[in-house]
Structures are given as structure tokens and as C-alpha cells.
Amino acid sequence: MEIFYAVILGVIQGLTEFLPVSSSGHLAVAQILMGFGNSELVMDVCLHLGTLLAILLVFRNDIVDIIKAIPRLPQLVRRKANDDIDEPLWLIALIICGSFVTGVVGLLGEKVFVGLFTSLRAVSICFIITGSILWFTRFFNTPCGRKLKNTKIKDALTIGLAQGLAIAPGISRSGTTISTALFLGLDRELAARYSFLLFIPAVVGATLLELRHWEASSFSFLAVAMGGLSAFVVGYLALKVLLNLVKRGAFHYFAYYCWVLGGSVLVYSFLK
């Protein structure tokens, strides 16, 4: 039965990490309803590693370009305003700036965010907030927008702030960061691409912080492995679907799901 539970958690993680409906919120609700109470650290780490591998596979070309650009980092310091943009190098700079803000928000708000994971009522309200953010993207859903060379450091800082606030369970990380990028006028494809590349240092940093509280899991090694594998497979498929939906301008349709789920969980929290 624990393997079944682990696979279910992996499927939930894989679907909701990339679809803009909050994986942390779904996992928090699922683990509370399954009777685990607080989030299972070992399982959470493995599930996030599964979805991280999915991102590395989908964006492997971008990641290779970024790795090749690392030796050219000193050029960023020497770059003048009228110099041509080295796109992989500029992408590194944007990721660093966004990640810095995310890290600051995460460290300062860690205790607050952790406390929200055991409150169904708080999670439900966050789901409703996510739905509202997604719904407003319909007013900023132009087919074309600013490309990478026209993206500013202040854009990266703003998106990084949005990612930091999305640590709260029920606030979708992908939904918030992609929506923020669209609000700022970025191209649809770039908004999704930057969002998921920004996720990589965020999940690595969060995992390292979680390891400070490492403790024995109620799940067996096999169950944890199956959870991570299912998160990887389902996450890969979900990421492909989401990228297609963002390109088509259908991002805001997820708002209705978040509103229904948030309202249902809120009602349940008062009745239980």
C-alpha cells in the first residue's frame, strides 16, 4: 500500500509541479488526507529530484549552452551598454539575479512558509489566489512580446520575487513566475523557458536547506524510488503539455481548476 501511496504522490508532483496549479499545495493536501500530517521530507526531496530531471531533459539544449557560456562570465563585467547581447551569457545573469531574490525571500520567510503546510485553510486560500493570478493573464496574452535580448535585470528580480512567494503551498510556482513574466511583457515562449530554468537553482537550493532537517522516513526505499520515478515520467509529459498551452495562449484556463479546488478544500476545512 505504501508503494501505491508513493506512486500517487509522484503522479501528483509530476502533474502539478509544471501545470500551474501548485505541487506543494496538492502534496500538502494529499499528505494531510493520507494521514502523514507534516510533509514527508525524504519523499519530498525525491519527488522534486524526479521533476528536476524532467526539466533537465526537456531544456537540455539551453543547459548545454549555459554550461558552455560559463567561461565567458567575466565578459559580463566588461560589457558596455551598446555591445551585442551574448544570449546564453545574458540568460545566466538573469537566472543569477532571479535566484538571488528567491533565496532571500525563502530564507526570510522559511518559518512562515513551513507553518502553512499543515493548514488546509491556508492552502485553500492560496489556491484561490493562484487562480486569480492565472485568470488575469488573459489580459496580457499577446502572441509576441519582448525577447531575451530585451529582458532587463529588473524583470529577473521581479520574477525571482514571485518565485520566492510561491514557496507558500497553494501558490503555483510555474503559474506565478510565468504569469509575472507575461505581465512584464515577455514573449510567451521565453516566459515559460525562463520560469523553468529559474526553477533549477531554486529546487537545488531548497533541497539542500531541507537536508538540514533530515530524518527517517515512514516510506521504504522502494516506495521512495517509485515515487521519484513516477514524478519524473509524469512530470516530463506534463511539462511538454504546459509548454504547448503557453504558446497557444491557453494559460488562464487553469484558473477555474484552482478556484474550484481552493473553494472545495476551504469548505472541507470548515466541515472536518
C-alpha positions in Angstrom: 0.0 0.0 0.0 2.9 2.4 0.7 4.2 1.9 -2.8 0.7 2.8 -4.1 0.7 6.0 -2.0 4.2 6.9 -3.1 3.3 6.5 -6.8 0.1 8.6 -6.3 2.3 11.3 -4.7 4.7 11.1 -7.6 1.9 11.5 -10.1 0.6 14.5 -8.2 4.0 16.0 -8.1 4.7 15.4 -11.7 1.4 16.8 -12.9 1.2 19.8 -10.6 4.9 20.9 -10.5 4.6 22.1 -14.1 0.9 22.7 -14.6 0.1 26.0 -12.9 -1.9 24.5 -10.0 0.8 24.2 -7.2 2.5 20.9 -6.5 3.2 22.0 -2.9 -0.4 22.7 -2.3 -1.6 19.4 -3.8 1.1 17.4 -1.8 0.2 19.2 1.4 -3.5 18.3 1.0 -2.7 14.8 -0.1 -0.4 14.0 2.7 -2.7 15.5 5.3 -5.6 13.5 4.0 -3.5 10.3 3.8 -2.7 10.8 7.5 1.0 11.8 7.3 0.4 15.2 8.9 3.6 17.1 8.2 5.2 16.7 4.8 7.5 13.7 4.5 11.0 15.2 3.9 12.6 12.2 2.3 9.7 11.7 -0.1 9.5 15.4 -0.9 13.2 15.5 -1.8 12.9 12.5 -4.1 9.8 13.8 -5.8 11.5 17.2 -6.5 14.5 15.4 -7.9 12.3 13.5 -10.2 10.7 16.7 -11.7 14.2 18.3 -11.8 15.4 15.5 -14.0 12.4 16.1 -16.3 13.4 19.8 -16.7 17.0 18.9 -17.4 15.9 16.6 -20.1 13.4 19.0 -21.8 15.7 22.0 -21.6 19.0 20.1 -22.2 20.0 22.3 -25.2 19.6 25.5 -23.1 21.6 23.9 -20.2 24.4 22.8 -22.6 24.6 26.4 -23.9 24.7 27.8 -20.4 27.5 25.4 -19.4 29.5 26.4 -22.4 29.0 30.1 -21.6 30.3 29.9 -18.0 33.9 30.5 -19.0 32.8 33.8 -20.6 31.2 35.1 -17.4 34.0 37.8 -16.9 32.6 39.4 -20.1 29.5 40.4 -18.2 31.5 42.8 -16.0 33.3 44.3 -19.0 30.2 44.5 -21.2 29.2 48.0 -22.4 25.6 49.2 -23.0 26.0 49.2 -26.8 27.6 45.7 -27.0 25.8 42.9 -28.7 24.0 40.5 -26.4 25.6 37.1 -25.8 22.3 35.4 -25.2 23.5 32.3 -23.2 25.6 34.6 -21.0 22.8 37.1 -20.5 20.5 34.2 -19.6 23.0 33.2 -16.9 22.9 36.7 -15.5 19.1 36.8 -15.4 19.0 33.4 -13.7 21.5 34.5 -11.1 19.6 37.7 -10.3 16.2 35.9 -10.1 17.7 33.1 -7.9 19.2 35.6 -5.5 15.8 37.3 -4.8 14.1 33.9 -4.5 16.8 32.8 -2.0 16.4 35.9 0.1 12.6 35.5 0.3 12.9 31.8 1.1 15.3 32.3 3.9 13.5 35.3 5.5 10.1 33.6 5.2 11.0 30.0 5.9 9.2 29.7 9.2 6.1 31.2 7.9 6.0 29.0 4.8 6.7 25.8 6.7 3.8 26.6 9.1 1.3 26.9 6.1 1.9 23.3 5.0 -0.2 21.9 7.8 -3.2 24.3 7.4 -5.8 23.2 4.9 -7.5 26.6 5.2 -4.3 28.5 4.3 -3.6 26.2 1.4 -7.1 26.6 0.0 -6.8 30.4 0.1 -3.5 30.2 -1.7 -5.1 28.1 -4.4 -7.8 30.8 -4.9 -5.0 33.4 -5.1 -3.2 31.3 -7.8 -6.4 31.0 -9.8 -6.9 34.8 -9.7 -3.3 35.4 -10.9 -3.7 33.0 -13.8 -7.0 34.5 -14.8 -5.5 38.0 -15.2 -3.0 36.6 -17.7 -5.9 36.7 -20.3 -5.5 40.4 -20.4 -1.7 40.2 -21.1 -1.9 37.3 -23.5 -0.4 38.8 -26.7 1.2 36.5 -29.2 4.5 38.3 -29.2 6.5 40.0 -26.5 10.0 41.0 -25.5 12.7 38.5 -26.4 15.7 37.5 -24.3 17.9 40.3 -25.5 15.3 42.9 -24.4 14.8 41.3 -21.0 16.1 43.5 -18.1 17.7 42.7 -14.8 14.6 44.3 -13.1 12.4 41.7 -14.9 14.5 38.9 -13.5 14.4 40.4 -10.0 10.6 40.7 -10.2 10.1 37.1 -11.4 12.5 35.9 -8.8 10.4 37.6 -6.1 7.3 35.9 -7.5 9.1 32.5 -7.3 10.1 33.2 -3.7 6.5 34.0 -2.7 5.4 30.8 -4.5 7.1 28.7 -1.8 3.7 29.0 0.0 1.7 25.8 -0.6 -1.2 26.5 -3.0 0.7 29.3 -4.8 1.8 27.8 -8.0 5.5 28.4 -8.8 5.2 27.9 -12.5 1.9 29.7 -12.6 3.2 32.7 -10.7 6.5 33.1 -12.5 5.1 32.6 -16.0 2.2 35.0 -15.2 4.6 37.6 -13.9 6.7 37.3 -17.0 3.6 37.7 -19.2 2.6 40.8 -17.1 6.0 42.2 -17.7 5.5 41.8 -21.5 7.9 38.9 -22.1 7.4 36.6 -25.1 5.2 33.6 -24.2 7.9 31.0 -25.0 10.6 33.0 -23.2 8.3 33.3 -20.1 7.9 29.6 -19.8 11.6 28.9 -20.7 13.0 31.3 -18.1 10.5 30.1 -15.5 11.7 26.5 -15.6 15.4 27.4 -16.0 15.0 29.5 -12.9 13.4 26.5 -11.1 16.7 24.5 -11.3 18.8 26.5 -8.8 15.6 27.1 -6.7 14.9 23.4 -6.2 18.6 22.6 -5.7 18.9 25.3 -3.0 15.6 24.2 -1.3 16.7 20.6 -1.3 20.0 21.5 0.4 18.1 23.5 3.0 15.7 20.7 3.7 18.6 18.2 4.2 19.3 20.1 7.4 16.2 18.5 8.9 16.8 15.0 7.5 15.0 12.3 9.4 13.9 8.7 8.9 11.0 8.3 6.5 7.9 6.2 7.0 8.3 5.1 3.4 10.6 2.2 2.3 13.5 2.8 -0.1 11.5 1.1 -2.9 8.5 3.3 -2.3 10.6 6.5 -2.3 12.3 5.4 -5.6 8.9 4.6 -7.2 7.6 8.0 -6.1 10.6 9.7 -7.7 10.3 7.7 -10.9 6.6 8.4 -11.4 7.3 12.1 -10.7 9.9 12.1 -13.5 7.8 10.3 -16.1 4.5 12.2 -15.4 6.5 15.5 -15.0 8.1 15.2 -18.4 4.8 14.7 -20.1 3.1 17.5 -18.1 5.9 19.9 -19.0 5.6 19.2 -22.7 1.8 19.8 -22.4 2.3 23.1 -20.5 4.8 24.5 -22.9 2.3 23.9 -25.8 -0.5 25.5 -23.8 1.6 28.6 -23.0 2.5 29.0 -26.7 -1.2 28.8 -27.6 -2.2 31.4 -25.1 -4.4 29.0 -23.1 -2.6 29.5 -19.7 -5.5 31.3 -18.0 -7.9 28.3 -18.3 -6.2 26.7 -15.3 -7.7 29.5 -13.1 -11.1 27.7 -13.0 -9.5 24.5 -11.6 -7.6 26.4 -8.9 -10.8 28.2 -7.9 -12.9 25.0 -7.7 -10.2 23.1 -5.8 -9.5 26.0 -3.4 -13.2 26.5 -2.7 -13.7 22.8 -2.1 -10.7 22.5 0.3 -11.9 25.6 2.1 -15.3 24.2 2.6 -13.8 20.8 3.7 -11.6 22.6 6.2 -14.6 24.1 8.0 -16.6 20.8 8.0 -14.0 18.4 9.2 
